[in-house]
Amino acid sequence: MQTADWRHQTFALFEQVRSLPPVEGHALWRERRDAMFATHPASPLLAEDRSSFSGLPVADYDPEWRFVVPILDAEPERMDVETGTDGVVPFERIGRVELPEVGSLDVWRLSSYGGGIFIPLKDATAGRRGGTYGGGRYLVDSVKGAYLGSGSIAGTSTLTLDLNFAYNPSCAYDPEWACPLAPVGNTVPIDVPVGERYGV
């Protein structure tokens, strides 16, 4: 029940975020996630880390890192992720997106229980002191509610990808979690200075 409630709150939060201007939505996202991490029974924070928790290290909002981009064709590919609790979780590459001055990111579809779109991101600071989580961050994980919207331009499907909302997977905080990490096609050669940082 605790995990289900965490996901319910995440879905509700992103629904609110989508209804607000990006800066306001980002402020709400930061506030609610800090509260969930601090108080929710399903928080990925270890018990010994909660007493000193004062908020997630998230950079201030920068509109230059928000994109609405078409989903482009990509060669089909399968990615099987071994997890400790759910067995092997399969993903299928269904396309890619090109972010100006950032690079290309593969778009994955979860091909098991809930379906959903999954887009991780690993930047040049991953694993570096003061940088981002070594395994990468998540931009979209729609089966768990983390999704900023889609649409179409001239008949082509689009996604809203706002890198200000990039966040760490649960395994960044609790080693008991086994999370899908960013593969090569979701790795970019630049520093993405917005979103959630790690170990700051």
Secondary structure, 3 states (H helix, E strand, C coil): CHHHHHHHHHHHHHHHHHCCCHHHHHHHHHHHHHHHHHHCCCCCCCHHHHCCCCCCCECCCCHHHEEEEECECCCCCEEEEECCCCCEEEEEEEEEEEECCCEEEEEEEECCCCCCEEEEEECCCECCCCCECCCCEEEEEHHHCECCCEEEECCEEEEEEEHHHCECCHHHCCCCCCCCCCCHHHECCCCCCCCECCCC
